[in-house]
Amino acid sequence: MKEEMSSVDIRYIVRELQWLVGSRVDKVYHDGNEIRIKLRTREGRADLILQAGKRFHLTSYVKEAPKQPSSFTMLLRKYLGGGFIEGIEQHQFDRIVKIRVGDYTLIGELFRRGNVILVDSGNRIISALRYEEYKDRAIKPNADYRFPPARENPLEVSFERFLELMRENESLELVRALARKLNMGGLYAEEISIRAGFEKTTPVKELSDDDLRMVYAAMLKTFNDEPKPNIVFKNGRMHDVAPIELRVYEGFEKRYFKTFSEALDEYFGRITVEKAKEEQTRKLEARKRQLLMTLKKQGELLKGFEKAMNENQRIGDTIYANYTLIERLLEEFRKATETLGWEEFKRRIEEGKKAGNKVALLVQGIDPKEKAATIELEGKRVKLYLNKSLGENAELYYEKAKKFRHKYEGALKAYEDTKRKLDEVEKLIEEEIKKEVNVKRIERRKKKWFEKFRWFLSSEGFLVLAGKDASTNEILIKKHMTENDIYCHADVYGAPHVVIKEGKKAGEKTIFEACQFAVSMSRAWSRGLYSADAYWAYPEQVTKQTPSGEYLGKGSFMVYGKRNWLHGLSLRLAVGVATYDGEEYVVCAPVDAIKAHTKRYIVIRPGRLKKGELVKKIKGVLEKWGYKVREEDLNAVLPPGGGEIVEIVG
């Protein structure tokens, strides 16, 4: 499976991304080897990802930004933030991209380990993802940035030079000669061989100059081929992503995309998700191995404690079972040591063993220091302390058995706890394996005209629009309201204008929802009100004409004639992901309107939570349902001010 972009990939993506020139750098994020540049383009927001040693393209897989920005992040924001992209280039035919923003250039090295370097207009290094030194160049502050040693550029090489390079080592196979001499990698060397009509293993010496001219022409055609971005699948799994149709992959399953960026994003984004899943599984497997080792040690410990507990218990029982014998031995041994002393007692025991004395043969050891003699009884070694009674000797073993029982019980508890943890980890591993790699997400796309406004589809299917500010209020009424529409407005100063498209065909339910939307999207929400009044009128009643001497500012209009009032409308909305015109959108609208278009939604009302906190909570719920929604998209659709969640349906 391919894990980084080739020189050819970079050539095509750089050509495709030229439309980003002129875009404004909004913010820069840094996480590990990835730099993400949030842009404001003529098409709206775009996120450009540059991953050292890997890839460069637009992305819709936007990770949660680290809570604490790195020093490199802050530096990039300082120099690039607010600037405009003036150029996106590939350095020759190398895996190096350059993004010029004003007087600064961000250089992405996509070969080997890779790097990201910021240089000034004099090509001096300001900072880098990592500082390194090589034999021919150094990546460190204030040093002049130098590109790696130049390699042949197949797009600029003349046929004469091409011929010279190929003839340098004629014993090489065609595919190897192309890959090594012309900086293109094995895949494209094989593709060019196929397009030229030669076996890739053909030795160069077997090819005439005319044959090589065909190879040269095939090379130029390949690197200038018409884009046809696709992901190649092998045995049901992603295998490669390519900017053009490759004959090498003829017969393979493929999925095609409108842009190469979309193909790269899907490919590498999916790899990122899969690797995160594999990493999590690896961590869980490592935890499982650790727990199994712990369980094994605890099991051995349990067996040891159980054995010691039982042995000491049995010895205590054996002492009492042989009461008369033990009592007599203690008495005789005690008298002997007192009369003869320990050394003489020990010598006589040894002599007695030689003579076959039954009592002497029972003795297995003498310990003068502890004043004890060890005997063998019923196959057990029993240590008897001569300065203690039979009962006290037995009690010593019972006490040991008791201690080992406590240790056994503690070890058993720890064993069962480890076993429980092991069961939990095994369940987590099973869940990870079953998890779908696909992450449902709302794709970034070119915005529809109505997305300039707040909007929703009524429960009856009518499009309802509301202004976001003075400018959009002005545009909505002047440009988009027609004689077939219905106009709505809340009885609140500064409330948005609301228009029901084709509203004259709508029923009372749609008009009610539009008026409820008008009060909910007004300042009444941020004031914490639970209800407010609104009215509706016809388009011909709405005008910029004012009584003599009066003036209306931008976004303000006069309404003449009868107003149809709706009183005590509740400020209550729902958030969900609804499908409209074949695409999914995150929408905030009256509850009945949302309920008509999606089964899962979150009901909100004015409340104490700050808007940012409310956004995070809603985002969390949507992500549990499988929707990848950006916080800024939620911010854009929610009413002004804070709120609270009152119900989650789904």
N, C-alpha and C positions, 0 to 999 in steps of 0.2 A: 504493500500500500504506500502510495506517495505521501511524503510528510512535509515537503517544502516545495516552493515554486521554482520552476526552471527559468533560465534566461528568456526562453520563448514566451513563457507565461507572463513574465514581467514586461516584455515588449508589448504584448497585446493589452495588458491591463493599463499600462501607462497611456497607450493610445486611447483607450476607452474612457479614461478618467480626465481627459482634457476639459470636459465640461465643468469640472470643479474649479478651474482657473477663474479667479474673481470672487470665490466664496470667502466668507469671513470666518476666521477661527474664533469659535465661541469659548471653548474650554478644552483643556488637555488632561488626559488621565493616564496613569502609569500603574501597571500591575505586573510584576515579574518581568518577563521579556516583551510584554505588550505595551505599545503606546496607542491610545485611542484619541483621535482628534475629532471633537464635536464641531461640525461646521454648519453655518447658515448659508444655504445655497439658494439659487433662484427657484428651486423646486421645493424648498423647505429644509428641514433638518436632514443632515447626513452624518454618519459616523465612519471615519476612515481609520482602519486598523493597520498598524505597522508592527509586526512581530519579528524581532531579531532572528535571523537565520531561518525564517519560515515563510512569511506571507505578507501581502500588501493588497488591500482591497476595501471596498465599502462593506460594512457589516450591519446586520440587524440582531446579531447575538450580543447584546450589550450587557456586560457583567455589572454586578453591583460594584460601585466604586469603593476602594478601600476607605475606611473611616478616617485614617490619618494619611494625608497626601505625602508622598516621599519628597525629598529635597529636589530630586530630578524633576518631579511633577511641577513643583513650585517654580523651578527655574524655566521650564518650558512654557508655563503659563505667563511668566514675566515677559519673556522675549517674543512669544508667538501670539498670545491672547489679544484679540481685537484686530490682529493683522489680517491681510488678505492674501490668498494664495496667488502667486504670480507665475508659477511654473511647476509642472510635474514632469520629471525626466528620468530616463534610464541612462546610466553611465555606460556608453558604448554598448556592448552586448553582454555586459556583466550583470550579476545578480545584485545590483546596487540601484536604489531609487533616490531621487533628490526632490524634496518639496521646498520650493522657495516661498518664503513669507516675508515680504518687505526686504529688510537688509540681512535677513538670516536664512539659512538653509538647514533643513533637517535631513540628514543622510541615513538611509536604512541599508545596512549590509545584510543581505539575505543568504550569504554563503556560510557554511560550517556552523560555528556557534552563533555567529552574527553579532551585530551591534547597532546602536542608534546614536548618532553623533550630531550635535548642534554646532554649526560654524557661523562665523560672522561674514560680512561682505568681503573681507580680506582673506577668507578661507582659513582663519585661525579658529582652533577648537575652543569653544566656550565650556562645553560639558559633554559627557557621554554616559550611556547606560553603564558601561564598564570601561575602566582604563587598562590598556594593554600595550605591550611593546613587542615589536617584531624586528627581524634583522634589517628590514628595509623601510620601516615606518613605525611611528609611535602614536597611540591614541591617548593623549593626556592634555590637560588644560594649557592653553596658550601656545601649543605646538601647531605648526602648519599641518592641515589635514592633507594626507597623500592617499591617493587611490592605490589599491594593490597593483602589482606589476601588470602591465597591459597584456592582453591575450588577443589572438586574432579575432576580428569581428567578421563573421560570415556574411553580413549584410553589406560590408564595404570592400571585401576582398575582391580583387580583379581576377579574371579567369587565369591570367598568367601566374599570379601569385598562388591561386588555388592549385594549379597544376604543379607548381614548384613544391608546395607543401605535401601534396599527395605522393609525389615521387621521392620524397626524402627517405622514406622507408617502405619500399615496395613489397616487402614480405608481409606487411600488415594486412589483415582482412579489411575490406571496405568500411564496415561499420566501425571498426576500431580506429582506422585512419581519420574518419570524419569526426568521431567523438573527441579524439586526442588533439588533433591539429586545429580544429575549428570551434572549440568551446561551445559544444551543443548538447553533450550528454548522449547516452546510448539509445534512448527512446527515439529521439528525432533523427539520429544517425541511421537507425533501422528504418524509420518512416521514409527518409530520403532515398535509401537503397531500394525500397519497394516501389516508390513513385518513379524512380529512374529505370526500373525494370531489371534490377540485378539482385542476385542472392547476397544477403548481407555478409556471408562468409567468403565471398569471392576475393582472392588476393588482388591487391592493387596492380601488381605486375601483369596480371592477365587482362587488364583493362587498357584499351587504346586511349589516345587523347580525345578522340570523338566520343568514346564511352564516358570519359570523365567530364566532357562538356555537357552530356546529358545529366550527369549527377549534379553538376554545378547549376544547371537550369532548374532541376528538381528542388535543389536546396533553396534557391531564391523564391521559387513558387511556393514552397512550403511555408517559409517565414513571412510571406506576404499574402497568404491565403485568406479567403473570406472568413470572417469570424463565424463560428457555429458552436458556441459554448456548450459543453456537455460533461456529465459525470459518467464514468465508465464503471460498470458493475461486473464482478467476477464471482461466480458461485453465490450470487445473491448479496454480496457485500461490495461496498465502494472500493474501487481499486485505483482510480486515477481521475483527475479533472483536467480537461484540455480546452484551449480556446478555439480549436478548429476540429474538423472531422479528420480523424487519423485512420489510415488504412490498416495500421498495426492492430487496431481494435475492431476490425471488420468481423461481424458476427457476434460481438459482445452486446449485452444489454446496455442501453444508454438512456439517460434522461437529459433533455435539452432545456436550455434557459435562454431568456431574452438577452441577458447581459452576462459577461464573463464574471463580473463582480458577484452576481447572484449565485453563479455556479461555485465559485471559490468560497463564498460565505457558507453555502449549504454544505460543501465538502469539509472544509476545515472546522466549521461550526459543529458539524456532526461528530467529527473526530474529537473535538474538545469535549463534547458531552460524553462520548464513549470512553475517552481516557479518564475523565473524572469518575465515571462509573467503575472502570477497571481499577483505578487508584483506590476508590472506596472499598471495592471488593478485596483488593490486595491487602489493605489495612485490616479489614475484617478477618481475612485468612491468617494474617500474621498474629492477630489477637487470638484467633482460635488455636493456632499452634502453641502460643504462649500458655493459654488456659489448659490445653491438653497436657503440656509438660508439668504445669502446676498440679493438675489433677493426678497425674501419675505419681509425683512426689508425695502428695497428700495421701494417696492410696497406700503407698509403701509405709508411710508414717503411721497410718491407721492400723495396718497389719502389725507393725512393731509394737504399738501401744497395746493392742488387743492381746498379742502374744505375751507381753510382759505382765499385763493385768491378770491373765488367766494363770500364768506360771506361778506368780506370787500368791494368788488365791489358793492354788492347789498345794503349794508348799505349806501354807498355814494350815490347810485342812489335813495334810499328811502328818504334821506335827501332832495334832490332836488325835488323829487316827492311830498313831503309835505312841500314845500317851505314856504307857508303862515303860517301854523301851527308852524313850527320850528322857523321861524323868530319871531312870537309872543311870543312863550315860552321863547326863549333866552332873549327877551326884558323884559318880566315880571320877570323871574328868576333873571336877572341881577339887576333890580330895587329893588326887594325884599331883595336880599342879601346885597345890599348896604345900604338899609334903616334899615332892621331888624337884619342883621348879620346872619351868617351861622347856628348857633345853633337855633335861633328863627325861621329861615326859615325852618329848618328841622322839628321843633316841629309842625309848622302850616301845613306842608305837611302831617304829620301823622294824625293831627286832621281832615284835609280835606278828607283823605281817609276814615276815620270813618264816616264822614258825607256824603260820596258818591260823593264828588266833582270830576268831570270828569278829570280836569287837574291834580289834586293830584293823582288820580288813575293811571295816565300814568307813574308817577315817581316810579322807581324801586330801586333807590339808590342815596345817596348824598355823595359827596367826597369833603369836605372843603379844604383839602390839595391841591388837583389838581384843585379846583374851578370848579367842574364838577357835572352834574346831569345825571343819566342814566334813560332813558325813554323806554317804550315798545311801538314799533310802527310797525304795520303790522306783528306782531309775532316776531319782532327782537328787541334785546336790543341795544339801541343806546346811546352811551355816548357823551354828549354835553358839550363842554368847554365854560363856560360863558364869558371868557375873549377873545373868538375868534368869528369871524363872522360865518354866516351859511356856506359861501363858504370855509372858512378855516377849519371848522369842517368836511365838506364833503371831502376836499382835504386830511385830515389826513387818512381817510379810503381808499381813492384812492391810497395814497402813500404806505399804508400797503399792499394793493392788489398788487401793483407793485412789492414790495419786495418779496412777496410770489410767484409771477409769476416767478421772477428770480430764486428763490430757486427751484421752480417746474421744470423749464427748465434745471437747473443744475442736479437735481435729475433724470430727465428723461434721460438725456445724460448718467449718471452713470448707470441707469437701463438698457438702451439699450446696453451699453458696457459690463455689466455683462451677459446679455442675449446672446450676441455674443460669449463671452468666454465660456458660458455654452454649446452653440451649438458646438463650437470647441471641447470641452472635450467629449461631447456625440459622436461626429464623431470619435475621437481618441479611445474611448471605443469600438465602433463598429468595428474599424479597428483591434484593439487588439484581439477581439473575433474571427474575421475572419482569423487572421494570422495563418499560418501553423506552428505547433511545429517543424516539420522536418527542420533541417538546412542542406542544401547540403554542403558537405565538402569533401575534398580530404583525404581519409583515409591513415594513416601511415601503411606502409607495407614493406615487404622485397623488397629491391631494385633490379630491373632487371640489368643484366650485362651492358647494354648500358647506364645506368644512371651514370656510373663512368665518362662519357664524356658529353660534350655539345652535344645535338642531336635534330633532328626534322624529321618529315616525309615530303618529298617533295610533291608538288601538284600532282605528278604522283604516289605517294605512296612508294617511295624509302626511306630507312632509311639512314640519313646523320649524321655522327659522327665527332666531333672535340675535340681535346685535350684541357684540362683546364690548364695544366702546363707542365713542362719538363717531369715529370714522366708519366703522362697520354698520352702525345705526343709519348713517347717512346713505351708505351704499345700498343697504337692504331696502330702504323705502324708495329711493330714487331709481335704482337699477333693477331690482328684482321683484317689487310688488306690482302686480297687474290687476286689472279690473275684476278678475275672477277670484281674487284672493280675499281673505278676511284679516283685518288688522286687530291686534290685541295689545293692551297696555295695563300695567299695574297702577294702582292709585298711590304710587310712591315716587318721590322726587328722584330723578336720575335713573329710573327703571328702564330696561331695554325695550326697544320696539320689537314686537313679535308678529310674524306673518304666517298665516296658514295658506300654503300654496293650494290653489284650486279650492279654497275654503268655502266658496259658495255652494259646493256640492257636499260639504262635510255635514255630519250630524251634530247634535248637541254635545255628544261625548267628546268629540275632537275639540270643539270650541271650549268646553270646560277644561280639558287637559292643557290647551294652549294658554288659557288664562291662569291656570295653576302654575304653569311653567314661568309665566311672566312675573308672578309675585315671588316665586321661589328663586329666580335669578336676579332679583332686585336687592336693594340694600336692606329690605325687611329681614333677609336671611342673616346678614352679618349683625343686625341689631338683636337677633335672638327671638324675633316674633314667631308665633306659631300659626298665625292666620293674617290675611290681608285681603283687600278688595281689588277687583280688576274689572275692565269692561272690554267690549269688542265693538267694532264699527266697520264700515265699508271703506275700501280704498279711496273712493272719491271724496270722503270726508276728511282725508289726511292731506295737508298742504303746507307749503312754506309761507304762504300768504299770511300776513299779520295785519292787525289794525294799524292805521296810520300812525307813524312815529315809533313803532315797536320794531325790535330786531330779534331774530332767532339765531342762535349760535349753531355751530356744526353739530349735526346729529339730533337737533330739536325740530319738532313739527307741531303745527296746530291741528286740532281735531274739532270740526264744526258739526253741528247737528246732533241727532239723538245718539246717546251712548247706552249700550245694553250692558247693564251692571250684573256682576256676580259677586256676592258678598260672602265674607268669612271663608275664603279659600285657604285650605291648610298648606303650610310650607312643608312639604313632604315629597321626597324624590327617591328614585331607585337607580342603582348603577348596575349595568350588566354588559355583556358582549352580544350584540345583535347583528344579524346579517342583513345587509341592504345592497341591492344591485350586485349581488354575487360576491361581496366582500364583507369581512368582519370588522366591526367598529366597537370601541368602548363608548357607551352612551350613558348619559345621565338625564333622566326624564321622569315625568309623573309615573307613579307605581303601575297604574293600569296599562299605560302605554308600553312600559318595559315588559310587563307580564305577558302581553300579547305577542311578543317577539322573542322571548327567551325564557327557559324554565328556571334558570339560576340568576338570582339578582340579590343585591344588598340594599336594604331600605335605610335611608338616612333622613335626619331632620336637623334644624339648628341645635347647637350644643356647645359644650365647654372645650372639646378637643380642638387644638389649633389645626388649621387646614393641613399643614405638613404631616401631623400625626394621623389625621383622618385618612389622608392619601396613603400612608404606609400601611394602615390597617386594611383598607380596601384592596390595595395591591397584594397584600399577603393572602387574602381570601381568593382573589382571582388566580393567583399562582397555584394555590392548592387545587383549583379546578383545571389547571393546565394552561392558563393564559399568561403569556409573557407580555406584560403591559408596563410601559415606562411611566415613571412618576409624573413627568411633564405632561403626558397625554391625559392623565387623570386630573392634574391641576387645571388643564384647559377646559375640561367638561364640567367640573364641579362648580357649585354656586360660590359667590364671594363669601369669605369668612369661614369660621370653624363649623363643627357639627358633631354628630354622634351617630353610631350605627344602632338602629332599633330592631332590626330583624335581618337574618340571613336565610334566604330561601334557596335550597338546592342541595 
